[in-house]
Amino acid sequence: MLPMEYGMIRFTPEDSYVVEDILLMLSRFYPARPVKGYSVDVADSLRGGLSFIEGDDESEAYCKGLLLSLARVYVSMDDAGGAVLIAADSMEERARWISSQWKSRSGKTFNGVIHHTYPGNGWSLVGIAAPGWMVLFDDETEGAEQDWLEADLRVAYLPADDEVLAFLSPDRRSTDVLSLLAEYLLTCLPARNDTP
């Protein structure tokens, strides 16, 4: 079982948009899958050119049986600003993705660090990112709902349950989080309408 890793980016109060941007970018992150027929790792820059060898002619809408790759996004605020904390099984590939995709709205450069231990307390969950999905917890939602946020990105809304949010602390392993989310999602489904 992989240990958790953490990415952290600090920001000033006027740059609070950073939290939303990071969550959006992580929802568009698809981890590289091993290239079939190769016994060595292939550089990220070559994977696109070799994709025809893999035989995957469908879009990456589903992970096709692979364990869903999750990244949880937390925030901590104080008078000087705040910090975004990303909790995931591995951060190196995600950090490269964020660096390559992120165009700061303010033109500033934001530096991040990767931690291999859970950096402190006081983190509030903002949302969970999975390939093509963003999961948000909403106080006004009574059941599970989904909507298209953009053409390539859907958002799932789940009721904000205090026990569930307490369980989803940054030190939880992704497999535990995924298991809880599946169970919680099933309890949030609306009752089937009995009328024909």
C-alpha positions in Angstrom: 0.0 0.0 0.0 1.4 3.4 -1.0 2.1 6.0 1.7 0.3 9.3 1.3 2.2 12.3 -0.1 1.3 16.0 0.2 1.8 19.0 -2.0 1.5 22.4 -0.5 1.2 25.9 -2.1 1.1 29.1 -0.1 -0.9 32.1 -1.3 -1.9 35.6 -0.1 -5.5 36.7 0.6 -5.9 38.3 -2.8 -4.8 35.1 -4.5 -7.4 32.8 -3.0 -8.5 31.8 -6.5 -5.5 29.5 -6.4 -7.6 26.9 -4.4 -10.2 26.7 -7.2 -7.6 26.6 -10.0 -5.7 23.7 -8.3 -9.0 21.7 -7.9 -9.9 22.3 -11.5 -6.4 21.3 -12.8 -6.3 18.1 -10.6 -9.7 17.1 -12.0 -8.2 17.1 -15.5 -5.2 15.0 -14.4 -5.1 11.5 -15.8 -2.2 9.5 -14.4 0.0 7.8 -16.9 -0.7 4.1 -17.3 2.1 1.6 -18.1 2.6 1.4 -21.9 1.9 -2.1 -23.1 4.7 -4.0 -24.7 7.5 -2.0 -23.0 9.5 -3.3 -20.1 10.9 0.2 -19.3 9.2 3.4 -18.4 8.5 5.8 -21.3 8.9 9.5 -20.8 5.7 11.5 -20.5 6.6 13.4 -23.6 6.6 10.2 -25.7 3.4 8.6 -24.4 1.1 10.5 -26.8 3.0 9.4 -29.8 3.0 5.8 -28.6 -0.7 5.7 -27.7 -1.6 3.8 -30.9 0.5 0.9 -29.8 -1.6 0.5 -26.6 -4.8 -0.1 -28.6 -6.8 2.4 -26.5 -9.0 4.0 -29.2 -11.6 5.2 -26.7 -11.4 8.4 -24.6 -10.3 8.2 -21.0 -13.8 8.6 -19.7 -13.4 5.5 -17.5 -10.4 4.1 -15.9 -11.3 0.6 -17.2 -11.0 -1.3 -14.0 -8.1 0.6 -12.5 -8.4 2.0 -9.0 -9.7 5.5 -9.4 -6.9 8.1 -8.9 -8.0 10.6 -6.2 -6.5 13.8 -5.0 -8.0 15.7 -2.0 -7.7 19.4 -1.8 -7.7 21.2 1.6 -7.2 24.8 2.6 -5.9 26.5 5.7 -6.3 30.3 6.2 -4.8 32.9 8.5 -4.3 36.7 8.5 -1.3 36.4 6.2 -3.1 34.3 3.6 -3.4 30.6 3.3 -2.1 27.4 1.9 -3.5 24.7 -0.3 -2.8 21.1 0.7 -3.1 18.3 -1.9 -3.3 14.7 -0.5 -2.6 11.9 -3.0 -0.9 8.6 -3.3 1.9 10.3 -5.3 2.6 13.9 -6.0 5.5 14.0 -8.4 3.5 13.5 -11.6 0.7 15.7 -10.3 3.2 18.5 -9.5 4.6 18.3 -13.1 1.0 18.5 -14.4 0.1 21.5 -12.3 3.4 23.3 -13.4 2.8 22.6 -17.0 -0.9 23.6 -17.0 -1.2 26.4 -14.6 -1.4 30.0 -15.9 -1.7 32.2 -12.8 -4.5 34.8 -13.1 -2.4 37.4 -11.4 0.8 36.6 -13.3 2.5 35.6 -10.0 4.7 32.6 -9.7 3.6 30.2 -6.9 6.0 27.7 -5.4 5.0 24.4 -3.9 6.7 21.8 -1.9 6.1 18.0 -1.6 5.9 16.5 1.9 6.0 12.8 2.8 4.5 13.4 6.2 1.2 15.1 7.1 2.0 18.8 7.7 0.0 19.8 10.7 -3.6 20.4 11.6 -6.3 23.0 10.7 -7.0 21.8 7.2 -10.6 22.1 5.7 -11.6 19.9 2.8 -12.5 21.9 -0.3 -13.1 19.0 -2.7 -11.9 15.8 -4.2 -10.5 15.5 -7.7 -10.6 12.4 -9.9 -10.0 12.1 -13.6 -12.8 14.1 -15.3 -14.6 14.7 -12.0 -14.7 17.1 -9.1 -16.5 16.0 -5.9 -17.9 18.8 -3.7 -19.8 18.7 -0.4 -22.8 21.0 -0.3 -24.9 22.0 2.8 -27.9 22.5 0.6 -27.8 19.2 -1.3 -30.1 16.5 0.1 -29.0 13.7 -2.2 -26.3 12.9 -4.8 -26.4 15.1 -7.8 -24.1 15.7 -10.8 -23.7 18.4 -13.4 -21.4 19.3 -16.3 -19.0 22.0 -15.1 -17.3 22.3 -18.5 -17.2 20.1 -21.7 -14.5 17.8 -20.2 -15.3 18.0 -16.6 -18.3 16.9 -14.4 -19.0 17.9 -10.8 -20.6 15.6 -8.3 -22.4 17.2 -5.3 -22.9 15.2 -2.1 -24.5 16.4 1.1 -22.1 17.8 3.7 -22.2 15.2 6.5 -20.0 16.1 9.5 -19.0 12.5 10.1 -18.0 12.0 6.5 -16.0 15.2 6.4 -14.3 14.3 9.7 -13.3 10.9 8.3 -11.8 12.5 5.1 -8.8 14.0 6.9 -5.6 14.5 5.0 -3.9 11.5 6.6 -6.4 9.0 5.3 -5.2 6.7 2.6 -6.8 7.0 -0.8 -8.2 3.5 -0.7 -10.0 4.2 2.5 -11.4 7.5 1.1 -12.5 5.7 -2.1 -14.3 3.0 -0.1 -16.1 5.6 2.1 -17.1 7.7 -0.9 -18.6 4.6 -2.7 -20.6 3.7 0.4 -21.7 7.3 1.1 -22.7 7.8 -2.5 -25.0 4.8 -2.3 -26.7 6.2 0.8 -27.2 9.5 -1.0 -29.0 8.1 -4.0 -32.7 9.2 -4.2 -35.4 6.7 -3.5 -36.8 5.0 -6.6 -40.1 6.4 -7.7 -42.7 3.5 -7.4 -45.2 5.1 -9.8 -45.0 3.8 -13.4 
